[in-house]
Amino acid sequence: DYDLVYLFKNWFNRGFLILRPINWETPAHILEKIIAYEAVHEINSWDELRARLAPKDRRCFAFFHPAMQDEPIIFVEVALTKEIPSNIQNVLQKERVFLEPEEAKAAVFYSISNCQKGLTGISFGNFLIKQVATDLSYEFKNLENFVTLSPIPGFRKWMRNKYPKLDAKIEKIKKSDQLSKLKDDLFSCLGEYFFKSERYDKMPNDPVARFHLGNGASLEQINFLGDVSSNGIELSGGLMVNYLYDLEKVEQNHETFVSEKKINISKNAKNSLMKYYKEID
């Protein structure tokens, strides 16, 4: 119903949304919802939640609406790191040396979760990432890069239809290091998946790529064995990517992407893929 969608977009427009930090001091009934709504990297216990919220080099932010003050609408989890990370295992590791935030060079958006199914189709993530990146840049002048660590959730589904034999090989893998034998094939397929659109609008096949690139980010880095969890292998063949948000270029990148349908890709990422897939503009 277009009228209802129009009303919701007005009720939940950016001007009404309130950005609030989520930390270990946040009331328990809201923290319970963070555990329940986490959609990217499952939180299985309060200890796991504490590891994401309590350390000084971790942040979490959520949008709330004045009419729903105890219900987060969308939230993002952030890791402050020295370098752009290449895998989620290190980001989620509980036993590690904590980094002083003033020493961080990168703010890493590693999980974005929509909380209200009834608001599906109304985009809040683009506002959330840009607002959090801007706020963190003011708080920590030392930050140089604002990046995601993102899954490629449509990759295996696409592969099952296009390359069922390769998909069957992945299905048989018992240990993540066995993926190394399939790296060449995975990267070749990934190049095609990213750069040969099968959609009527010629936008990228992958929904997460469409979101971040449409939001003005660029494809910064391809990460082999980026997520070796069973879910990471099931959805993305163990691969992850980093999308870079250059706050001075996001508007220009957005306009170029929408008008030309062309993926803005770093030299590093382009070289990684062109070893296996040559048809990149």
N, C-alpha and C positions, 0 to 999 in steps of 0.2 A: 504494500500500500504506500504509494508515493507521498500522500499527505502525511501519513504517520512518520515516515522517514524524515520528511521536511521538518516536522515538529521536533523530533528527537535531535536533529542537527542543530536546531535553534536552541533547545533547552540545554544541550551539552556542547555548545560551541566553546572555543578556547577561552573566551572572556569570562566564562563562569567557572572554569576549572581552577582548582587550588593545588599547587605543587607542594607536597610535604615529604620530608625525609622519613624513611622507615629505618629504625635501628633497634638494637636490643632493648632499648627502654620504651619502645612503642607498646601500647596496651596489648595484652595477650590475645584478646578477641580479634584484633586486626592482624597480628602475627599468624594466627591460625588460618586466616584467609590467604595470607601470602603462601603458606604451605599448600593450601588446597588449590589455589589458582595457578601455581607455578606450572607453566606449560612447556618449557624447553628442557630443563634439566631437573628432574624430579627431586623433591626434598623429602627424604624418608624419615627424618627424626628432628627433634628440637636441637640436637647437637649439630646436625647438618645446617639447620637454619642459623644457629649461632655462628658457625664458621663463615657464613656469608654476610652476616650483619655486624658482628662484634669487632672484628679486627680493624685497626686504624687505616688499613689500606683497602677497605671495602666500603661501598656505599650502595644505598638503595633509595629510589625515589618513586613516588606514586602520585597520580592525579586523583583528586577527590572532587565531588560536586557538593555544593552547600546543602542540597536536599538529601544527600546520602553520605553523611560525614564519617560513618563507620564502614563504608563499603568502597574499597579502592576500585577505580575504573580500569586503570592500567598501571603497571609498574615496571621499572627497569632496574636490573642489578648491574653494578659497576665495579670493576677491579682497577685499582691504581697500580701500574706496573712500570718497570724500567724500560721494557721493550715491548713491541707489539707481539703478543703471544701467538704461538703456532698450534697450541692444543688446549682443550678444555680441561684435561686431566690436571695440569699444573695449576690452572686457575682455581679449581675446586678442591685442591689438596688441602687437607686440614692441618697436617703436620708440616709446617714450612716456616721460614724466617719472614716475619712481617716487615713490610717496607714503610719507612717514614714517608708520609704523603708528600712532603716537600722534596723528596728525592725522586718521585715518580716522573716519568716522561710521557706516559700514555694513560689515557682513561679508556677502559675497555668495556663496552656495553655487551655483556655476554648472555643476557637473557631478558627478553621483553615479553610480558604476558598480559593479554587482555583478560579482564575479570568478568565482564558482564556480557553473556551471550546475546542478550536482547539488544545490545548496541553493536552487534556485528555489522560491518559495512560502513560504520562511521569511524574515520581514521583519527586516532589520538596519538599513535606512535610517532608520527612525524613531528608533532609539536613537542612531545615529551623528550625525544632525543636532543633536539636543537636547544630546548630550554635547559636541560641538564648540562649539556656541553658548554653552553654559554655561562651558566652559573659556576661550573667547576673551573672554567678558564679565568673567572674573576677571583675565585678563592685560591687557586694554585697557579701562580704565574709560570711555574716551571713546566707545566704540561705542554707538550709539543704536538701530540697526536691524539685525535679522538676517533676511535675505531670500534667496530663490532668484532665479535668472534661468533660467526653465524653458521648455522647448519645449511644444508642444501636439500630441503625436505622432499622435493619432487624428483630427485635424481634417480633413486632406485626404481621408483614407479615407472618413470620414463624408460629406464634401462630394460625393465622386464618386457616392455613392448618392442623396443628397438633391438636390443641385444640380449635375448633370453639365455644364450649359452654362457655369456659372461656373468649374467645375473645368477645363473645356477651355480657357477663356480664360487661366487661370493656366499651363496646360501650354505655351501658345504663347509665354509671356514669355521674352525673351532677356536683358533687363537688369532689375535689381531695381527701378530707379526707375519702370519701367512699372507696377509694382504700385499706384502712387499712384492710377491711374485706377480701380482696383477696391476702394479702401479702404472706401467705404460698404457695398458688398456683402459684403466680408470681415467687417466688424464686425457687420453684421446677422446673418450666418451664425454668427459666433462667439457672439453672445448666445443664439441658439437652441441651439447646440451645448452651451454651458455650463448653460443654465437650463431646457432641455426634455429631461429624461432619457428615453431610449428603453430603459432597462434595466429588468429585472423588479424589481430592488431599489430603483429610483428614485435610485440614486447617480449622480453626474455621468458623462457619457459618456466623458470623457477619463481614461485611466489615471493620468497624472501628477497631475491635479487630485484624483482619488480618494485618491491616496497622501498628498499634502500637506495637503489639507483634513481627511482622516481622521486626520492626525497632529497636528491642532490649529492649523494655519496658517490664514491668511485670504488671500483674493485681493486683492492690494494695488494692482496696476498692470497695464494692458494696453499692450503695446509694438508699435506698427506698425513694420515693417522691423527687427524685433528680431534676426532671423537671416536674412541675405540670401544665405547660402551655398546651393548647389544642394540640399543635404540639408535645410536649414531651410525652403526653399520647397516642396520635395517633401513634407515631413511636415506642416508647420504654416502653409503659405501665407506664410512670412516673419514670422509673428507669434511673440512670446514674451510670457510673463507673469511677474510677480514675486509670489511667495507670501511673506507676512510671518509670521515666528515671533516673537510677543510671548511671552516666556518666562513672564510672569505670567498669561497667558490661555490657554495652549495646552491645558490640561486641560479648562477650561470650554468652549473652542471645540470640542474633540474630542467631548465629551459632547453638546453641542447638535447638532453635525453628524450624529452617529450616530443620535440619537433623532428629529431633525426632518428629516433629509436636506436641510437648507437650507445654501446656500453663504454663508459669512461673507465679505462683500465690502466693501471700503472705499468711502467716498463718492466719491472720485476715480475709481476703476475703474467704479463704478456709473454715474456721469455719462457716462463715456466710451462705455459700451455703450448707455445709454438714448437717446442721440441716434439710434441705428439700430435698437434692439430694445427695445420698451416692456414686454414681459412679464417684468419682474424684480420679485420680491417686495420 
